[in-house]
């Protein structure tokens, strides 16, 4: 698809904009939230300012691409490999809303972003799934499925989390919002369990080339981490709804199940990364997909902290403090790669 890009760096950049680039906003937002939760506001607040700028720029570029190159956008939306990247637009919007609320208390902005996130969730969820389902020529499972499909879970849970954070957006009753968040939480769980089965099958029974083992496979862990965060917030807000109170034992057990699954993924993903870059010597160069690796690390930190409060089990707070520096380092390294890519001379 890159062969017929228009001439000029800006035009080519807009035309070929990676649909999943809002993972930058997701990663920056959740690392900032994790810093705020662990009493590091001096890091959280600058990241919020940076994230607002990043979001505005990416929204502008996406809008320009939609106006100037609508066929490319539609082609990406119906593409099994790239279409799932549009879920980062939903998740990035809601994560920025949560970041605004948690870090700065900007309720009006957070409320507006939640409303936008709801609309985007409907458009992307049903637009992408309809496009890939009715497509006549479909790729094989090995070519079509990747870790980015789990962004469907991430986007769904991000809507639930921001709704719970706001409590009563637009004057809606807290009980109604809590019920809606519970429904989104369960939909996200359903999507994860469905998609991860296909991904695990691909891992274990189909050939996996080093080039195909892309950073979005870390969403395998990130999706269960954000599910853990959503479940923990449902537990912590159980007093809002008699239904949540009645379901409390189920919510605690199901949430702990997803946290355990996310923890299980981490050593395997590290081993696969070592196999890819150390053993098979796959080049380690900047790719916007690496933001999909930073996000799970920040989300695991925040989710573990909230789970420690929800169970409650205070020792988990120490674990979240251990993971936060790793998430910050990953953010800095990928950020440095992004800046370096901007400074790279244009190739003719």
N, C-alpha and C positions, 0 to 999 in steps of 0.2 A: 504493500500500500504506500510505502514511502517513495517508490520509484517516480511517481507522477506528482510530487509536491510542487507547488508554485515556486517561482524564483523569489529570492529575498528572504533573509533570515526571519523577519517578523511574520511575513505571510506564511512561510513554510512552517513556522512554529505553531501558528494558529491552526493551520490545516491539519497538521499531524499531532495536535495536542493529545496526550495520552488520557483516555477517559478516567483513569484511576488516579489522576494527579491530586485530587482532593484528599488523598491519603496523607499528604503533607500537613493539611489542616487537622486531620484526625490525630496524627502523631504529635504535633506541636500542642494541640489542645489537651490531650490526655496526659502528656508529660507535665504540662503546666498544672493541671488539676491534681496530679499525684504530688507535686511539690507543695501545693497549697495544703493538701490534707496532712502532709508530713511536716508542716510548719516551716516551709521555705518560701515565704511570699516574695522575697527579693529575687527569686528566680521565676516564680509563677507569673508575676505581673508583667515583666518585660516580654515573656513568651506570649501573653495575651495580646499585647500591643502588636507584636510581630505577626500573630495569627490573624488578627483583624485585617491587616494589610494583605497578607497572603490570600485570605478568603476573597477580598474585594478584587484583587488582581485575577485570581482564577475564575471568579464569576464573570468578570469582564471578558476574559479570553474565551470562556465557554460560550458566552452570549455572542461574541464576534464570530466564533466558529459556526454557531447555529445559524446565523444570518448569512454568512459568506459561503459556508460549505455545508449546507444542510444534508446533502447526499452522503457526505462522509460521516456525519453524526448518525444518520439512520443506518448506514452500513455497519458502524461500530455497535449500535444498539442491538442489531440482529446477529452479531458475531458471537459464537460460543466462547471464544477465547478472550475477547476484549469487552464485550457488552457488560459483563458483571462489574467492570470498573466504574460504571455510572452509579453504583450503589455508594461509592465514596462521596458523591455529591450529597446524598441524603445524610450519611453518617457524619461527614464534615460539618454540615449545617447544624446538626443537633449537638455534636460534640462542642462546637464553638459556642452554641447557646448555653450548654452546661458549664463550659469554662467561664463564660461571661457572668453567669449566676454565682458560681462557687468562688471565683477569684475576685470579682469586682462588685458583685451584687447588682449587676445591670439587669434588672428584671424585665423591663420593657423590651430591651433587645432580645433577651432570651425568649420571651413570649412570642415575639415576631418570628424568630428563627424556628421555634417549635411549630408554629402554624405553617411556615414555609416547608419545614421538614416533612410534615404530614402530607402535604400536596405532592412533594417530590417523591415520597415513598410510594404513593399510589401510582404516579406516572412511571417511575423506574421499575417498580416491582412487576406491574402487570404489562408494561410496555416490553420489557426485556423478555419475560417468560412467554408472552404471546408470540413475540418475534422468533424466538428459538424453537418454539413448539410447531408453528405453522411453516417454518422454513422447509423447502422441498429437499435441498441437498444438505445433509447434515454430516459433520465430521465424526470420526470414530471417537470412542470414549477417551482414548489416549490423547487425541488431538484437541478435544473439546472441553474436557473438564480440567480445572486447576484450582488452586487454593483460593483464588479470587472469588469463586462462586460463593464462598462462605461469607462474603461481604453482605449477602442478603440477610444473614443472621445479624451481622454487626449493625446494619442500617435499621433493622426492625427493633433491636434492643436499644439503640441510641434514642429512638423516638420514645420508648417507654421510660428511659432514664430521665430525659429532660422533662417529660410530663410529670413524673414523680417529684422532681426537683422543684417545679413550679407549684405543684399542689392543686391550685385552682385557676389555671390559665383561662383568660377571657371570662372570668366569673363563673365558670362551670363548677359544679359541686365537687368537693374533694373525693367523695365516694365514687362518683361517676368516673373521674380521672383515674382513680386507683383501679377500678374495674377495667378501664380501657388499657392501662399499663399492664395489668395481669394478662389480658388477651394478647397483647403484643409480645409479652414475655413468652407465652406459650407458643405463639406462632414462630418466634425466633428459635425456640427449642426444637420444634418440629422441623424447621428448615435445616438446622444444624445436623440433626440425627439422620435426615434423608441424604444430605449432600456429603457428609463425612463418610458415609458408607461407600459411595462411589469413589471418593478420593482414596480411601484406604484400600479398596479393591485395585485401583490403578497402581498404588505404591507396591503392593505385594504380588500382583499377578501379571502386570504388563511391564514391558521394558521401559525404563526411565532414563533418558539421556541427561547428561549433566546440564545441558542448555535448558532443558525443560524443568529442572528443579529450581524454579525461580523463587525470589524472596516472598511472594504472596502465600507460599505454603505455610508461612508463620501465622497466617490468619487461622490455621487449624487450631492454634492455641489462643489467638486473640479473640476468636468468636466465642469460645467457652469462657474466656476471661470476662468479656463484656456481659455474657449471660449471667455469670456469677455476680457481677456488679448490679445488674438489674434485679436479680433475685434477692440480693442482700438488702437493696433499698425497699423492695416490697415487704421484706420481713421487718425492717426498721420502721416502716410506715404502716404496719398492720392495724394500728389503732384507728386509721381513717375509715376502715370498712369492716363490718361484721364478717363479710365473706373472707377477707384476708386473715382475720383472726381465726376463723374456723379452719382455714387451709395452712395455718402456720407450721405444723409439723411437716406437712408435705413440702412446703416452700423451703424450709431449712434443709431437709434431706436432699431435695432435687438440686438446690443451689450448691450444696457441698459436693454432690456428685459431679457437677460441671467444673468446680474448682479442682477437684482431684484429677479430672480428665485433662484440664489445662496444664496442671503440674506434670502429669505423665508425658505430655507432648514435648516439654522443654528439652530433656536429654536427647530424645530421638532427633529433634530438629537440629540440635547442635552437632550431633554425629553426622547427619546428612549434609550439613553445611561444611563440616570438615572434609568429608568424602569428596564434595564437589570442588572445593577450593584448594585443599591441601593435597589430597591423594590424586585427584584427576586434574588438578592445576587449572581449573577454569578461571579465566581472568576476573579480577575483582575491580570492576569499573562502575562509575556512577550510573544508576538507573532509577527513574522515579519510583519503580516498584519497591525499592529498598525502604521507602517510607512505610510500606506494608509490613516491614519487619520491626520497625521502631514502635509502631502503634501497639502491637501485642505486648511488648515489654512494659510500656507505660500503663497499659490497661491492666496487666497482671498485678502491677504495683498497687493501683487504686482499688482493684477488686479485692485483693487480699486484705487491704486495710479495712474496707467496709465489711468484709466477711468476718473479720476479727470482732467487729462491733455487733454484727447481727447474730452470731452463734450464742453467746459471745465466747471468744477464745483469744485472749490478749497475746499469747505467744506469736500469733500470726503477724502482729504489727512489726516484730523484729524482722521477719522475712520480707515484708514490704520495704523496710528500710534498706535491706541488703540489695534488693533488686533495683531500687530507684537510681543509684549511681550508674548501673549498667544501662538503664534506659536513657539517662542523660548523655552518657558517652556515645551510645548509638545515634542519638539525635545529632550530636555535634559532628560525628564522622560523616553521616549522610548529608548534613547541612553543608559541611566543607566540600563534599563531592558535588553538591548542587552549585555552589559558588564557583568551583573550578570549572564546571561544565559551561557556565556563563562566560568565563574568561577564555575558553578554548577558541582558537581562530576558526572562522567559518571555512568548511571544506567545500571546495568547488567541485 
